[in-house]
């Protein structure tokens, strides 16, 4: 290879390589990597330089190849010691004809064609070079006929094709140098990178990705690496992406990252780095230029309130939180009482342990129990309090209604006294228990003898001391009532209820008071009672009532006389029986006296010496004795009472 120089201050011709337009245009016949000089100035000889990368291969600034180093052996051709300053020139080749067109190759690229500067295939006069503006110098001192290895180092600062020459300082540039070769330096392309984060916002758990477009520079190829920085890492110090985000090949100038599933709320930052190639330097987007804002998501809360029931029962609420992004944390339960249909009043469980900040376990939380104290509809509201990744969420007022019904207490009554004579003052007492702390009043009702269904007149209705008697210690007592009739009175006590308790009433017949008249020596005869004018004075019986309805008369008597005719007679007719000598006649005598005695015993105005039960039972025994004398004797005894010394007070 021939080295020819022009003035150092002008463009230099002489190039050791050629840009070929195509393989067909230039066929490489041999590559001369470098040349030494066997007789330089008649003083020195040198071997070809070694240890460097010759053209058409290259150094790449983008790949960190920024230093040229080479070595050569220099021999002193004389018998005397030599000393000189060697000058290292690195001259920039700026143009060379390609396909007959002078082409700018100052950046090391072939321009519109492919090819390389190939040593030995060029015309030096066709190249244009810029003289090295900053040559470096090495002092050589070499003994007679000695050989010395020289090493040269030079920093590479720009891309392009370069002619490298070693010559004696001050030597004419028209002479061949001590050594020379060509190098190619690439990697000075400066592409731009634009990025597009997708999406730029979303809820936690949203997959995010990044896309980079690399343009400009010198036909950039290669790969892009994506880095992702989590919330709080505003300096982009810690990359949270893995190896799958690195070295993704460009396709039509673009590359896209895989998706990353967000797992924190806050601002994520992408940085996309084009990794460069032999012609292009790496380039990155900047921290905070690709922000992705991730906000908490909102889970779903489902609640299940315990069943309602009678006031006093304990109720609780349970909540299950699902969806969102792995919700953790606590649930707070609020309870609103009957009448608070908008849940804006007092929270009944505020400040009570077991209702606020109940920790989720397996996605669920359950409140403590609350003992109800009112009748009506309670409403629960459960609030999931949220965490770093999930918003708070509450159930709705009315979603968890719990209906509480009144309790039904028990009423226990005691009439006092249970028995007595006409004129006795009687009263009733009631004790109310059970239910839910019953308060309020009791109303007492009293029904007269003969009203066995308690559907007639309430004898104490409207009287003071019987209606709405206040409970005291769970009990209430009526005022007194003076019994005026013989027979069985019936009390009924009614607890009137309150806001938490139903009304409850004792049963008819459960509180009976038996009133009898006082015994004495008064009596009215059969003649008095059979008088139609006195039928209105009959008590407990009526004139048309049959004998068989009161007495047990045998169908026939031992003497063959009939009893059926007697049994089918009315009580009024029995008072007019005439008697006779037969058993039937004896029965007539007895029944005439017995019916009068029966009416005397039931009349409250007659102090009769026998009770109604005594009259009936003794008469039945005599009628069925089969002995006429027994019947006559009893008739005489009863008749004596009917004509008592006290007389008939009803006359």
C-alpha positions in Angstrom: 0.0 0.0 0.0 1.3 3.4 -0.9 1.1 6.4 1.5 1.0 9.8 -0.1 0.5 13.0 1.7 -0.4 16.5 0.8 0.0 19.6 3.0 -1.1 19.0 6.6 -3.3 22.0 6.4 -5.3 20.9 3.4 -7.5 17.9 2.6 -5.4 14.8 2.2 -5.6 12.2 -0.5 -4.5 8.7 -0.1 -6.7 6.1 1.4 -6.1 2.5 2.2 -9.7 1.2 1.6 -12.7 1.5 -0.7 -16.4 1.7 -0.1 -17.9 -0.9 -2.4 -21.4 -0.4 -3.7 -22.0 -4.1 -3.9 -20.2 -7.3 -4.1 -20.6 -7.2 -7.8 -19.0 -3.8 -8.0 -15.9 -4.5 -6.1 -14.4 -7.9 -5.6 -12.0 -8.1 -2.7 -8.7 -9.5 -4.0 -6.9 -9.3 -0.7 -7.0 -7.3 2.4 -3.8 -5.6 3.5 -4.5 -5.1 7.1 -1.6 -2.7 7.6 1.9 -1.8 6.2 5.2 -1.3 7.6 8.3 0.2 5.9 11.4 -1.7 5.2 13.5 1.4 4.7 12.3 4.6 6.2 14.6 7.5 5.6 17.4 5.0 5.3 17.4 4.8 9.0 14.6 2.6 10.3 12.5 -0.4 9.3 9.2 -1.5 10.8 7.0 -4.4 10.8 3.3 -4.0 10.0 1.3 -2.8 13.0 -0.6 -5.4 14.9 -3.1 -5.7 17.8 -5.8 -3.5 16.4 -9.1 -4.0 14.5 -8.5 -3.2 10.8 -11.1 -2.0 8.3 -13.5 -3.2 7.0 -14.3 -4.4 10.6 -14.8 -1.7 13.1 -14.6 -0.2 16.5 -18.0 0.7 18.0 -18.3 3.7 20.2 -21.7 2.4 21.2 -20.2 -0.8 22.5 -17.5 0.9 24.5 -14.6 0.4 22.0 -13.2 3.8 22.4 -9.4 3.2 22.4 -7.0 2.4 19.5 -3.9 0.5 20.6 -1.4 -1.1 18.2 2.2 -2.3 18.3 5.1 -2.7 15.8 8.8 -3.7 15.8 11.2 -0.9 14.8 14.8 -1.8 13.8 17.7 0.6 13.5 19.3 0.1 10.1 22.4 2.0 11.0 25.4 1.3 13.1 24.7 4.4 15.1 22.2 5.2 17.8 19.2 7.0 16.5 16.9 9.4 18.3 13.7 11.1 16.9 10.2 12.1 17.7 7.6 9.9 16.0 4.3 11.5 15.1 1.0 9.6 15.2 -1.6 11.0 12.8 -5.2 9.8 12.7 -6.7 11.5 9.7 -10.5 11.5 9.1 -11.5 10.2 5.6 -14.6 12.3 4.8 -15.6 11.2 1.2 -15.0 8.7 -1.4 -16.7 8.0 -4.8 -19.3 5.3 -4.8 -20.7 4.3 -8.1 -19.0 7.3 -9.6 -20.6 9.7 -7.1 -18.5 11.4 -4.5 -20.2 10.2 -1.3 -20.0 11.5 2.3 -18.7 8.7 4.5 -17.6 10.9 7.3 -19.8 9.0 9.8 -18.3 5.6 8.8 -21.4 4.6 6.9 -21.5 3.8 3.2 -24.4 6.2 2.7 -26.9 4.8 0.2 -24.9 1.6 -0.6 -23.4 -1.2 1.4 -19.8 -1.9 1.4 -16.5 -1.3 3.3 -13.2 0.3 2.7 -11.1 -2.6 1.6 -7.3 -2.2 1.6 -5.6 -2.3 -1.8 -8.8 -1.5 -3.7 -8.7 2.3 -3.9 -7.3 5.3 -5.6 -5.7 7.6 -3.1 -6.3 10.6 -5.2 -10.1 10.0 -5.0 -10.3 10.2 -1.3 -10.7 13.3 0.8 -9.1 13.4 4.3 -8.9 15.9 7.1 -5.5 16.2 8.6 -5.3 15.1 12.3 -5.6 18.4 14.2 -4.1 16.9 17.3 -1.4 14.4 16.5 0.5 12.7 19.3 4.2 12.2 19.7 6.4 9.4 20.9 10.1 9.8 21.6 12.2 7.0 20.0 15.7 6.3 21.1 17.2 3.1 19.6 20.7 1.7 19.7 22.8 0.7 16.7 21.2 -2.1 14.7 18.8 -2.7 17.6 15.2 -3.7 17.4 12.6 -2.2 19.6 8.8 -2.8 20.1 6.8 0.4 20.1 3.2 0.6 21.3 0.8 3.4 20.5 -2.5 4.3 22.1 -5.0 6.9 20.9 -8.5 7.7 22.2 -11.3 7.4 19.6 -13.7 10.3 19.9 -15.7 10.3 16.7 -17.1 7.9 14.1 -15.9 7.6 10.6 -13.1 6.1 8.5 -9.5 7.0 9.5 -6.1 6.8 8.0 -3.6 6.0 10.7 0.1 6.9 10.0 3.3 6.8 12.0 6.1 9.1 10.7 9.0 11.2 11.9 8.0 14.6 13.1 8.8 17.2 10.6 9.1 14.7 7.7 7.7 15.7 4.4 4.1 14.5 4.0 4.8 13.4 0.5 7.0 10.6 1.7 5.9 7.2 2.8 5.6 6.9 6.5 7.1 4.4 8.9 3.8 2.5 9.2 0.1 2.9 8.2 -3.3 1.4 8.1 -7.0 2.2 8.0 -9.7 1.8 10.7 -13.4 2.2 10.8 -15.2 3.7 13.9 -19.0 3.3 14.3 -21.7 3.8 17.0 -22.2 7.5 16.7 -25.8 7.4 15.7 -28.0 9.3 18.2 -31.5 7.9 17.9 -34.4 9.2 19.9 -36.8 7.1 21.9 -40.5 7.8 22.5 -42.6 5.7 24.8 -46.2 5.0 25.4 -47.3 3.5 28.8 -50.6 1.5 28.6 -52.7 2.3 30.5 -51.6 5.4 32.3 -54.0 4.8 35.2 -56.1 2.1 36.7 -57.1 0.1 39.7 -54.7 -2.0 41.6 -54.4 -5.4 39.9 -54.5 -3.8 36.5 -51.9 -5.2 34.1 -49.6 -2.4 32.7 -47.1 -2.4 29.9 -44.9 -0.1 27.9 -44.1 0.5 24.3 -41.0 2.2 22.9 -40.4 3.6 19.4 -36.8 4.2 18.4 -36.2 6.6 15.5 -33.5 8.7 14.1 -29.9 7.8 14.4 -28.4 5.4 11.8 -31.0 2.7 11.0 -31.2 1.6 14.6 -31.6 -2.1 15.2 -31.2 -4.3 18.3 -33.2 -4.4 21.5 -35.0 -2.3 24.1 -35.0 -3.1 27.8 -37.9 -1.9 30.0 -37.5 -1.1 33.6 -40.4 -0.5 36.0 -40.2 1.3 39.3 -42.8 1.0 42.0 -44.7 3.6 44.0 -42.5 5.7 46.2 -39.4 5.1 44.1 -39.4 8.7 42.7 -35.7 8.4 41.8 -36.2 5.2 39.8 -33.6 3.4 41.9 -35.0 -0.1 42.1 -36.2 -2.0 39.1 -39.1 -4.3 40.0 -39.3 -6.0 36.5 -37.7 -9.3 35.7 -35.6 -10.6 32.9 -38.5 -11.0 30.6 -38.7 -7.2 30.3 -35.1 -7.0 29.0 -33.5 -7.1 25.5 -36.8 -7.2 23.6 -36.1 -7.1 19.8 -37.1 -4.0 17.8 -39.6 -4.7 15.1 -40.2 -1.9 12.6 -38.5 0.4 15.1 -40.8 -0.6 18.0 -40.7 -2.9 21.0 -43.3 -3.7 23.7 -42.8 -5.0 27.1 -44.7 -7.9 28.7 -47.5 -7.0 31.1 -46.9 -6.4 34.7 -49.7 -6.9 37.2 -49.8 -4.1 39.6 -49.8 -5.0 43.3 -49.5 -1.6 45.0 -51.3 1.7 44.8 -49.4 4.8 43.8 -47.3 6.0 40.9 -45.3 3.5 38.9 -42.6 4.8 36.5 -41.4 3.1 33.3 -38.0 3.7 31.8 -37.3 2.3 28.3 -33.7 1.9 27.2 -32.6 1.3 23.6 -29.5 -0.7 24.1 -27.8 0.6 21.0 -26.0 -1.3 18.1 -22.7 -0.8 16.3 -24.0 2.3 14.7 -26.1 3.8 17.4 -25.6 4.9 21.0 -28.0 3.7 23.7 -30.7 6.1 24.7 -33.3 6.0 27.5 -36.5 7.7 28.5 -36.4 9.6 31.7 -37.7 8.8 35.1 -41.2 10.3 35.7 -41.8 10.7 31.9 -44.0 7.6 31.9 -46.0 7.7 35.1 -48.8 5.2 35.7 -51.2 6.1 38.5 -52.7 3.1 40.3 -55.5 3.7 42.7 -57.2 1.4 45.2 -60.0 -0.8 43.9 -63.4 -1.2 45.6 -64.3 -4.7 47.0 -67.8 -6.0 47.6 -69.2 -6.4 51.1 -72.0 -9.0 51.7 -73.6 -9.1 55.1 -75.8 -11.6 57.0 -77.6 -10.5 60.1 -78.7 -13.0 62.7 -82.5 -13.7 62.8 -84.9 -11.5 64.7 -87.2 -12.7 67.5 -88.7 -11.7 70.8 -87.4 -8.6 72.5 -84.5 -9.4 74.7 -82.8 -11.8 72.3 -79.2 -11.1 71.3 -78.4 -10.3 67.7 -75.2 -10.0 65.7 -73.9 -9.3 62.2 -71.4 -10.9 59.9 -69.7 -9.5 56.8 -67.8 -11.1 54.0 -65.5 -8.9 51.9 -64.5 -10.1 48.4 -63.3 -8.8 45.1 -61.0 -5.9 45.2 -57.3 -6.7 45.6 -56.7 -9.2 48.3 -58.6 -7.1 50.9 -57.2 -7.2 54.4 -57.9 -5.1 57.5 -61.1 -4.7 59.6 -64.8 -4.3 59.5 -66.8 -1.9 61.8 -70.4 -2.7 62.6 -73.0 -0.1 63.5 -76.5 -0.8 64.8 -79.5 1.6 64.6 -82.6 1.2 66.7 -86.3 0.9 65.9 -87.6 4.1 64.2 -84.2 5.1 62.8 -85.1 4.2 59.2 -82.3 6.3 57.7 -79.6 5.1 60.1 -78.6 8.7 60.9 -79.4 8.5 64.6 -77.4 7.0 67.5 -75.2 4.0 66.7 -76.2 1.7 69.6 -72.9 -0.2 69.6 -70.6 2.8 69.3 -67.7 2.5 71.7 -68.7 -1.1 72.6 -66.0 -3.8 72.3 -66.4 -6.3 69.6 -68.1 -4.0 67.0 -65.4 -1.6 65.8 -62.4 -2.7 63.8 -63.1 -6.4 63.9 -60.3 -8.1 62.0 -61.0 -10.0 58.8 -60.2 -13.7 58.9 -60.6 -15.6 55.7 -62.3 -12.6 54.3 -65.0 -12.5 56.9 -65.7 -10.8 60.2 -68.5 -11.2 62.8 -69.6 -8.7 65.4 -70.2 -9.4 69.1 -73.8 -9.9 70.3 -76.1 -7.1 71.2 -79.0 -7.7 73.6 -82.2 -6.1 72.2 -84.3 -3.9 74.4 -86.9 -2.5 72.1 -89.6 -3.8 69.8 -89.3 -2.9 66.2 -86.9 -3.0 63.3 -83.1 -2.7 64.0 -80.8 -2.0 61.1 -77.2 -3.1 60.8 -74.6 -1.3 58.7 -71.2 -3.1 58.2 -68.3 -1.0 56.9 -65.1 -2.5 55.5 -62.5 0.0 56.5 -60.2 -0.5 53.5 -56.4 -0.9 53.3 -53.6 0.4 51.2 -55.0 -1.3 48.1 -58.7 -1.3 48.7 -61.3 1.5 49.2 -63.7 1.4 52.2 -67.2 0.1 51.4 -70.3 -0.2 53.4 -73.6 -2.1 53.3 -76.8 0.0 52.9 -79.2 1.1 55.6 -82.1 -1.3 55.3 -80.1 -4.1 53.8 -79.9 -5.8 57.2 -83.2 -5.3 58.9 -83.8 -7.3 62.1 -87.4 -7.4 63.3 -87.9 -7.7 67.1 -91.4 -8.6 68.3 -92.9 -8.0 71.7 -92.6 -10.7 74.4 -95.6 -12.5 75.8 -95.4 -12.6 79.6 -97.3 -15.0 82.0 -100.1 -13.9 84.2 -100.8 -15.7 87.5 -104.0 -14.7 89.4 -105.2 -15.4 93.0 -108.8 -14.5 93.9 -109.3 -13.7 97.6 -111.2 -15.3 99.2 -112.0 -18.3 97.2 -115.3 -18.9 99.0 -117.6 -16.9 101.2 -121.2 -16.0 102.1 -123.3 -13.3 100.6 -121.9 -10.0 101.7 -118.3 -11.1 101.5 -115.9 -8.6 100.0 -113.9 -10.3 97.3 -110.9 -9.1 95.2 -108.3 -10.4 92.7 -104.5 -10.2 92.5 -102.3 -10.7 89.4 -98.6 -11.4 89.0 -97.1 -10.7 85.6 -93.7 -12.3 84.8 -91.6 -13.4 81.8 -91.7 -11.4 78.7 -89.3 -8.5 78.6 -89.4 -6.5 81.9 -93.2 -6.0 81.8 -94.5 -2.7 83.0 -97.8 -1.0 82.8 -101.2 -2.0 84.2 -103.7 -4.8 84.9 -107.5 -4.6 84.4 -109.8 -6.8 86.5 -113.2 -8.0 85.4 -115.8 -9.9 87.5 -118.7 -12.0 86.2 -121.8 -13.0 88.2 -122.9 -16.5 89.1 -124.4 -18.2 86.1 -122.2 -16.4 83.6 -120.0 -19.4 83.0 -118.5 -18.0 79.7 -117.7 -14.6 81.1 -119.5 -13.0 78.2 -122.1 -11.1 80.2 -121.9 -7.9 82.1 -118.6 -7.1 83.8 -119.8 -6.4 87.4 -116.9 -4.0 88.1 -116.8 -2.3 84.7 -116.4 1.5 85.2 -115.7 1.1 88.9 -112.6 2.7 90.4 -109.8 0.3 91.4 -110.4 -2.4 88.8 -109.3 -0.9 85.5 -105.6 0.0 84.7 -104.2 -0.9 88.1 -100.5 -0.2 87.9 -98.0 -3.0 88.4 -95.7 -2.7 91.3 -93.0 -5.2 91.6 -94.7 -7.2 88.9 -98.0 -7.5 90.7 -101.3 -5.7 90.9 -104.5 -6.1 93.1 -108.0 -5.0 92.4 -110.3 -3.1 94.7 -112.9 -5.0 96.7 -116.3 -6.1 95.5 -119.2 -7.1 97.8 -120.8 -10.3 96.7 -124.6 -10.0 96.6 -125.7 -13.3 95.0 -125.2 -17.0 95.8 -123.2 -18.9 93.3 -119.9 -18.9 91.5 -118.3 -15.6 90.5 -115.5 -15.6 87.9 -112.6 -13.1 87.8 -110.6 -12.3 84.7 -107.4 -10.4 84.9 -105.8 -8.7 81.8 -102.3 -7.4 81.7 -102.6 -4.5 79.2 -99.1 -4.9 77.8 -96.4 -2.2 77.1 -94.1 -1.3 74.2 -92.1 -4.5 74.7 -94.8 -6.9 75.8 -98.1 -8.3 74.5 -101.3 -8.1 76.5 -102.2 -11.4 78.2 -105.4 -12.4 80.0 -106.3 -15.1 82.5 -109.0 -17.6 81.4 -112.6 -17.6 82.3 -113.2 -20.2 85.0 -109.6 -20.0 86.3 -110.5 -17.7 89.1 -113.7 -18.8 90.6 -115.2 -17.5 93.9 -118.1 -19.6 95.4 -120.6 -17.5 97.4 -123.2 -19.1 99.6 -125.9 -17.6 101.7 -125.9 -17.9 105.5 -127.8 -20.8 107.1 -130.8 -20.0 109.4 -134.4 -21.0 110.4 -136.3 -19.2 107.7 -138.3 -20.9 105.0 -141.2 -20.5 102.6 -143.8 -23.2 102.0 -144.7 -25.0 98.7 -147.8 -22.9 98.6 -145.7 -19.7 98.5 -143.4 -21.0 95.7 -146.2 -22.4 93.5 -148.0 -19.1 93.4 -147.4 -17.6 89.9 -147.0 -14.2 91.5 -143.8 -15.5 93.2 -142.2 -17.1 90.1 -140.1 -14.0 89.7 -138.5 -14.8 93.1 -137.1 -18.2 91.9 -133.3 -18.2 91.8 -131.3 -20.7 89.8 -134.3 -22.6 88.6 -137.5 -21.9 86.5 -141.0 -23.2 87.0 -141.1 -25.0 83.7 -137.9 -27.0 84.4 -138.6 -30.8 84.6 -138.1 -32.7 87.8 -135.8 -35.1 85.9 -133.5 -32.2 85.3 -132.9 -31.9 89.0 -133.7 -35.2 90.6 -133.0 -38.8 89.9 -136.4 -40.4 90.0 -136.7 -44.2 89.3 -138.9 -45.2 86.4 -140.9 -47.4 88.7 -141.1 -48.1 92.4 -141.0 -51.5 94.1 -144.8 -51.6 94.5 -145.2 -51.2 90.8 -146.3 -47.6 90.9 -144.8 -45.4 88.2 -141.9 -42.9 88.7 -141.8 -41.7 85.1 -144.8 -39.6 85.5 -143.2 -37.8 88.3 -139.9 -37.3 86.5 -141.7 -35.8 83.5 -143.5 -33.2 85.6 -142.4 -29.6 85.9 -141.0 -28.1 89.2 -144.1 -25.9 89.4 -146.4 -29.0 89.1 -144.4 -30.9 91.7 -145.2 -28.1 94.2 -148.9 -29.1 93.7 -148.5 -32.9 94.1 -151.3 -34.4 96.3 -149.5 -37.6 97.6 -151.2 -41.0 98.2 -150.7 -44.3 99.9 -148.5 -45.9 97.2 -144.8 -45.5 96.7 -145.6 -43.0 94.0 -147.8 -41.1 96.5 -144.9 -41.0 99.0 -142.5 -39.7 96.3 -145.1 -36.9 95.5 -145.1 -35.9 99.1 -141.3 -35.8 99.2 -140.9 -33.9 95.9 -143.5 -31.3 96.9 -141.5 -30.5 100.1 -138.0 -30.9 98.3 -138.8 -28.4 95.5 -139.9 -25.8 98.0 -136.7 -26.6 100.0 -134.6 -26.3 96.8 -136.0 -22.8 96.1 -135.5 -21.8 99.7 -131.8 -22.9 99.6 -131.1 -20.9 96.4 -132.9 -17.7 97.4 -130.5 -15.1 98.7 -133.3 -13.7 100.8 -134.0 -16.8 102.8 -131.7 -18.0 105.6 -132.6 -21.6 105.1 -131.0 -24.3 107.2 -130.0 -26.6 104.3 -127.9 -26.1 101.3 -129.0 -26.8 97.8 -126.6 -29.8 97.6 -128.0 -31.2 100.8 -131.6 -31.0 99.5 -130.8 -32.7 96.2 -128.6 -35.4 97.5 -130.9 -36.4 100.4 -134.0 -36.4 98.1 -132.3 -38.6 95.5 -131.2 -41.1 98.2 -134.8 -41.4 99.6 -136.4 -41.7 96.1 -134.1 -44.6 95.3 -134.3 -46.2 98.7 -137.5 -48.3 97.8 -138.8 -47.4 101.2 -141.9 -45.2 101.4 -141.3 -44.4 105.1 -137.8 -43.1 104.3 -139.4 -40.7 101.8 -142.1 -39.7 104.2 -139.7 -39.0 107.0 -137.4 -36.9 104.8 -140.4 -35.0 103.5 -141.4 -34.2 107.1 -137.9 -33.0 107.9 -137.7 -30.7 104.9 -141.3 -29.5 105.4 -140.4 -28.5 109.0 -137.6 -26.3 107.6 -140.0 -24.8 105.0 -142.2 -23.8 107.9 -139.3 -22.6 110.1 -139.7 -20.5 113.1 -138.1 -17.6 111.3 -141.0 -17.5 108.8 -140.9 -16.6 105.2 -139.0 -13.3 104.8 -140.3 -13.0 101.2 -144.0 -12.8 102.1 
